[in-house]
Every structure is written in C-alpha cells, then in structure tokens.
Amino acid sequence: FDFLPRLAWPRRSELTTEWRPSADIVETKDEFLVKCELPEVRKEDVKIDIVDGMLRIRGERKLSFDETKDTVHRLETFYGRFERLFTVPENVDLKKIRAEAG
C-alpha cells in the first residue's frame, strides 16, 4: 500500500503556531463593546493597551498538557501568542476604556 499517506505525528515545532482569536465589535448608544473569544487563556496571560490610536489585545494560549509526560496524537487547537489591533474611533475617551473577563 505504498500509495497510502503515512500517519504523520506532530513535531515539536507544530505544537505552537500563531493564531488570531475571533472578535466582535458592537456599538451601543453608550459604548463600543469589543468581545474576543479566548478559550483556555488565563486572564493573567492577556494584555490590553492603546498604541498609536489602536486598541491592542495580545497574549498567549499555553499548552494544556505536559509535553514531558503526555503523548500528543492530534492537535487541532492553536496555541501560542496572539495579537489583535483595532482602530479606536476619534470620539472615544481613552480614559474611559476598561477591560473585564467574562
């Protein structure tokens, strides 16, 4: 069966990659609301700031298993660092920007 593809196990370099969490931005009568999906990302691993008029959300989703003890057979979840940048409208008061986990 030489024509069949061989089963490829992930190499160490394939266990982490860049990823972009999805985001929703909604404007209400009182505010702009930015929601990012960050499953399995600890609050301590997320940084939010304003850089050159851009809202920057960055962080890292870390591996959820012990590489020295566990054998990975398939990995479809992205791990590693991420960064999202969004233009902040000129009418937004930067002093009122706040972040919360939810």
C-alpha positions in Angstrom: 0.0 0.0 0.0 2.7 2.5 -1.0 0.1 4.9 -2.3 -1.5 5.5 1.2 -0.2 8.5 3.1 1.7 7.7 6.2 0.3 8.7 9.5 2.1 11.9 10.5 2.6 12.6 14.2 3.1 16.3 15.2 6.6 17.5 15.6 7.5 19.9 18.5 7.5 22.8 16.0 3.9 22.0 15.0 2.6 22.2 18.5 2.5 26.0 18.6 1.6 28.5 16.0 0.3 32.0 15.6 -3.4 32.3 15.9 -6.0 35.1 15.8 -8.9 34.9 18.2 -12.2 35.9 16.7 -13.6 39.3 17.8 -17.0 41.0 17.7 -17.3 44.8 17.9 -20.7 46.3 18.7 -21.6 50.0 19.1 -24.4 50.7 21.6 -25.9 54.2 22.4 -23.4 54.4 25.3 -20.3 52.5 24.3 -18.3 50.4 21.9 -18.0 46.8 23.1 -15.2 44.5 21.9 -15.5 40.8 22.7 -12.8 38.4 21.9 -13.1 34.6 22.2 -10.2 33.5 24.3 -10.9 29.9 25.5 -8.3 28.4 27.8 -6.5 31.7 28.0 -5.9 32.9 31.6 -6.7 36.5 32.4 -3.1 37.0 33.5 -1.9 36.0 30.0 -3.8 38.8 28.3 -2.6 42.4 27.9 -4.8 45.2 26.7 -3.5 48.7 25.8 -3.7 51.6 23.4 -0.9 52.1 21.0 -0.9 54.9 18.4 -4.7 55.2 18.4 -5.2 51.4 18.2 -6.7 49.1 20.8 -4.2 46.2 21.2 -5.2 42.9 22.7 -2.4 40.4 23.0 -1.4 37.4 24.9 -0.7 33.7 24.8 -2.6 30.4 24.9 -0.3 27.9 26.6 -0.2 24.2 26.0 -2.7 22.4 28.3 -0.8 19.3 28.7 2.7 18.2 29.9 4.9 17.6 26.9 7.3 15.6 29.0 4.6 13.1 30.2 1.9 13.2 27.6 2.0 11.9 24.0 0.1 14.1 21.5 -1.6 12.2 18.7 -3.6 15.0 17.2 -3.5 18.7 17.9 -6.2 20.9 16.2 -6.3 23.7 18.8 -3.9 26.6 18.1 -1.5 27.5 20.9 1.0 30.3 21.1 1.0 34.1 21.1 -1.7 36.3 19.5 -2.3 39.9 18.9 -5.3 41.8 17.6 -5.3 45.5 16.7 -8.4 47.7 16.2 -8.7 51.3 15.3 -10.2 53.4 18.1 -12.7 56.0 16.8 -11.7 59.6 17.4 -14.7 60.3 19.6 -13.8 57.7 22.2 -12.5 59.0 25.5 -9.3 56.9 26.1 -9.5 57.4 29.8 -12.8 55.5 30.0 -11.6 52.4 28.3 -11.9 49.3 30.6 -11.5 45.6 30.3 -13.2 42.7 32.1 -13.1 39.0 31.9 -16.4 37.3 31.4 
